[in-house]
Amino acid sequence: MERVRCRHRDDHRAEQRKVKRVDLLVRKMVMKAIFGTTLLVVSLLAARVPAVAQQPQHSLPWFNTSLSPDERANLLLHEMTQAEKIQMVHGIGWGPLRPGSPVPLGNNGGAGEVVGIPRLGIPDLNQADSAVGIRMAAEQSRYATLLPSVLGAAASWDNDAAYLYGDVIGRELRAQGYNESIGGGVDLARDPRNGRLFEYPGEDPVLAGYTVGNLIRGVQANHVMGDIKHYAFNDQETGRTIVDVHIDHKAARESDLLAFELGIRIGHPASVMCSYNKLNGDWACENDWLLNHILKHDWNFPGFVLSDWEGTHSTVKAVMAGLDMEQPSSDFFGPALAQAVSSGSVPQARLDDMVHRILRGMFATGVIDHPTTPRKVVDPFLGRDDAQKIAEESIVMLKNVGGVLPLNPARLHTIAIIGAHADVGVMSGGGSAQVDAPGGNTIRPNTPTQWGEPVYFPSSPMRYIREHAPNADVRFDAGVDLVSAATLAKNSDVAIVFADQYMSEGADSLTLSLPNNQDALIQAVTAANPHTVVVLVTGNPVSMPWAHQASAILEAWYPGIGGGQAIANILFGSVNPSGKLPITFAKSEADLPHPQIFGIDASAGQAGLPEHWSAERQKTSFPANFTEGARVGYKWFDSEDKQPLFPFGFGLSYTTFRYSGLHADAASKSVTFTLENTGQRAGTEITEVYVQLPHSSGENFRRLAGWQRVALAPGEQRSIHIELESLALASFDEAAEKWQWLPGDYVVSVGGSSRDLHLQGGMTMR
């Protein structure tokens, strides 16, 4: 979700519980009094309720499921009072997070709530932070599955896995009584130091849009409203509430906005969350070009736009620019909006449109027809198995010299496990994406977790390594003392160094380097033992000054609740790695479009939000000039002829593949070729198709246009057919305000990464 919790939030919880207990007690007393009154009083009360409330809900016309969501929303809207309409377009305040605030009886303890209208059959909207799993579940004595990071899921290049990812979140939201997810981040990885990068699906708009679009489909299959965010260009955390992004319309449409366009086209989310930042001078949540012109007009988005938490800045301007719901409170869309409609500053038709869009989303996703039954028991075993499956597809093998991997337990007598608390668990990402660990933080059990504190989940890589090598002497060193770690490594057959990097909402990293002297640790261990495997548990790409020394490198991302077992399965070959990078790994910050993040005071060693974010909002905006335009990630490296550390789309396997026989068809916008497994193991190859537009485009880089995961047995070959994403072949004509396909010759390349393209052909479009 979209705000930094107050540092004193935990101090409010006791007050919250007290308020809620009092509230419930009062309600029970009121109910007892009602049932104890005379029949006359009951009759008088009934006479004050509109007749429609006395009907069974299934007889109300808007419960007719044969009607379209728009028709049903119109019927329901017609029966609403003006006060009820206003009630639907804002939250209740910070709710449980604010001492003394009223907590409605139906509140589910989540990130936000819109109070429903029982007489019309409109349930409360209970919203939950759910980027990588449901946040704050433990506070309600619930369980929620921690999935791998979204960046990790994107590394699977698997639409089915993305759908499963959303399905896990959706079914657990529903079981816990929530009916709206506020996950679905699709902002592009313009800067690999972004604190929320682990919540986003990488640097390419097509891969990102397809990943999150399918994730949203999985969420909404559970009759839970899905969301896509942060619209748009929320590409850094430093100064996120005041940064003013500058980018031309053509580049915007071909980069970040293309990811949103595809995600919305595929996922049909009920809502879009606008972001904190400004875009070309206007706040995103009151940006007419973003909300009205692009989202609602060009894309015909029928759902509603809700603000990031406290991302609303006005009443009339925001409403008329296309914002439909203020969160988390009613500062601008409560009495102020009612007055604006009454005075004519906001047309009644606009308020009706806002409510219609919300109701339509509720009907389209089944929220009204299939109300939640809160506090069902979540199946933690199913969630864990699904999380492990996704993690196993997501882990990327970056290096494997001399076939050191997979490890052969029969040849190993001593194994050193070093660093990153790998003896007890794996790290998770922080901020509003922080899922509660079962039993608490593994490295600090039975201790309340504070905002910004790294949380480790009880999925011990060491435990599962021992299971794979039961006859080996497996020992652990914390990696704090370099001499101690190097000594253990020297006296072991193989050393496995785990290095991690904590990232969170609210702060970016100053550099690409691993924190806490871990680069020096890896260099010391690799010097002591040439058979060293490095496992990275990181939220972002990192630089690797030791890469030439390590025998093997795995990027495990934040691997989730099944991460320890997934890592061990890859290390020992029970699972053949198939993940590929959804983001470029640069050698250093000097190779990035912007060596320093906009707004960071590097000389002071300061990144992110130096003080409470609400105070930061009062500061003067500063510009972020995205001079790279649409050349995000690998497109920048290609166009600037820079050599990355590891390129976009790269990933190794325990087998090998051969490509042949490329044929590209312009009429169907598709390619066909043959893929063969030439190794001794079954494996899965992610075949990638890149297209370079005609010379008239002025572009000097390729674009990802399609891909396919292909599983092959040893010696098996198969004809592969891939339909290309049409918008990946198009340019946006800013003057005509539409996509166009340039006539001319397109170069089509196919291979295993953006820099490993075995086949090249062409197709001509007229």
C-alpha positions, 0 to 999 in steps of 0.5 A: 500500500501507499504510505509510510506508517507513523513511527508511533503506530504500534502505540495506537494499537491498544487504543484501537482495540479499546475503541473497538471493544467499546464500539462493539459493546455500545452496538450490543447494548443498542441491539438489546434495547431495540429488541426490548422495545414495544411493537409500536416502536418497532413498527415506527422504526420500520416505517422510516425505512424505505420499502425496498429495504424490506424486500429480500435482496435477491428480488431487488432489480440490481441483483439480476445477474443476467444484466450487465455490470453497467445496467446493474450499477445504473439501477442501484445508483438510481435508488441512492440518496445524495449522502449515500453517494458521497459516502461511497467515494471516500474512506473512513480515515486511517481507521484503526491506525488513528487513535480515537477514530470510529471503527465501523462494526464491519471493519476488517483491520486492513489498510482502508475501508469504504462503509457499505449501504446495507439497505441496498445490499452494498457491502463494506469495501475492506481493502488490504495491502497485498503486493506479495501477500496480505499485510497485517494478518497476524494482528487478527490472528490470521495467516497469510502466504508470503510469495516471492517478490513480484520482480522474482515472479516476473523472472519466471516469464510465466503467465500461468505462474503470474495468474497463480500468484494472484490466485493465492492472494485473492483466495486468502483475501477472501478467506480473511474477509477482504474484497479489494486488493490494493496490490498490482504494482506495474511501474517500470524499473527505471532505476535499479535502486528504487526501494519498491522495485521488488514490488514491481515486474521489471524494466520492460513494459510488455513483460511487466504488463503481461505479468501484472495483468495475469496476476490481476486475473488471478485475484479477481477470479476469487470475487475480489476487486483487483487494482493496478498501481501506481499510476504513473511514473512512481519510479523512485521513493526518494521525494516520492510525494514531491518529485515532478517527473518530466517526460514527453508524451510519446516516450511516456506512452511507449514505456511506463504507460504501455505497461499500464495499458497492457495490464489493464487490457489483460487483467480488467482491474476494478480500480487504478490507484494514482500515484503520489508524484507529479507528472509534467507539473500536475499531481498524478491524482489530479492529472487530467491527461493521465486520468481523463485523456489517457485512462478513461478516454483512450483506454476506455477504462470503465472502473474507478480511480482511487488515490494513493493514501493521502495522495489527494490534493484538492476537491474540484480539480481532482474530481474533474480531472478523473479521481473517483475515490479519496483514500484513506479519509474524507478531507476532500471528498466528504463534506467539501465534495457535497458542497461543491456539488450543491454549488454547481462547482462539480456537476451532479453527473460527475458524482454519479459517474464516480459512484457508478464506476465503483458499483460497476467494479463491485458487480463485475468482480462478483463482490456484491453477488458473492459477499465474503465470509470473513475469518475462514481458515486459510490453507497455509500448506497450499499457499506454501506449495504454490509460493515454492513452485513460483520461486523455483521458476523465478530463481536465475542462475547467473554463472556456473563455471565447470559445472560446479552446480548442481551439487553432487551430495555423494562427493561432498563431505563438508559444506560451509553455509555462510551469511544472511541468517541462512541457518534460520530463514530468508529475508523479505521485503519491507514497507506496506508489502511486509507480510507477517512471518509465522511465529514472528521474525525468525532472527528476533522471535517474540519481538514486535517488528518495527517499520524498516526492520528486516524480517526473515521468514522461517524457511531455512536454506541450511535445513534443506541443504542438509536434507539433500546432503544427509551424509555431509558435515554442514556448518554455518558461519554468520559471515560477520568475521571475515577471517572466521568465514574464510577459515570455514570455507577453506576447510570445506569441499564447497562454500555457499555464501548467502548475501542479502539486501533489505529494500522497503517502501520509503527509501531508495538505495544510494548504490548498487553495492551489497550492504553490510560489507558483504562484498568483502565477505564474498571476496574473502570466501572466494579467495579461500575456496575456489568452489564458492557458490553465491546465492543472492537474496535481494530486492534489486539488482546489485553490482558484483566486484567479485563475480569473476571469483565465484564459481556459481551465482544464483539470484533468488530475489526475495523467494518467499515462504518456500524459498529455502527449499526452492534454493536447495532444490536448484542447488542440488538439481532437483529442479533445473533452473529456468528463470531469466532476468526481468531487469538488467544488472549494471556493472556500476552506477556510472552505466545508468541513465542517471548515476544518482537518484533524483533528489538524493543527497549522496554527499550526506549519505542520505536516501529516501525520506529523511523524515516522516513523509507527511512532513516531506509533502510540504516541501518544494517539488523538484524535477526528475527529467527522464531524458532516457525517454522510452529507453528503459533498461536494456534499451538504454544499454543497447542504444548507448552500446554499454556492456551490462554485468548481466543482460535483460533476459539472461539465465542459465540452465543445467542443459543446453538448447539449439535454435534453428529455422526462423520464419517471421510473418508480418501479416499475422505478426508472429514467428516460427522456429525450432528449439531442441534440447541438446543436453542430458537433462530435461529443462525449460527454455524461455525463448525470447523474440526481439524486434527492431523497428524500421530506420524511419523510427529513429530507434537504435535498440530492439524491443521485446515483442514475445516469448514462450516457456518451452519444456523439453526432454533431452534430445527433444525438438519442437516447432515453436510458434509465438504471436507477437504483441502488436503494440511492441511493434508500434510507435506512438504518434504524438501529433495524431494521438494514436499508435501507428505501425511504420511501413518498412523492414523490421528486424526480428531476432530470437534467442535466450536473452537480449544479448544472446540472439541465435536467429535473425530474420526480417519482415516487411510491413506495408 
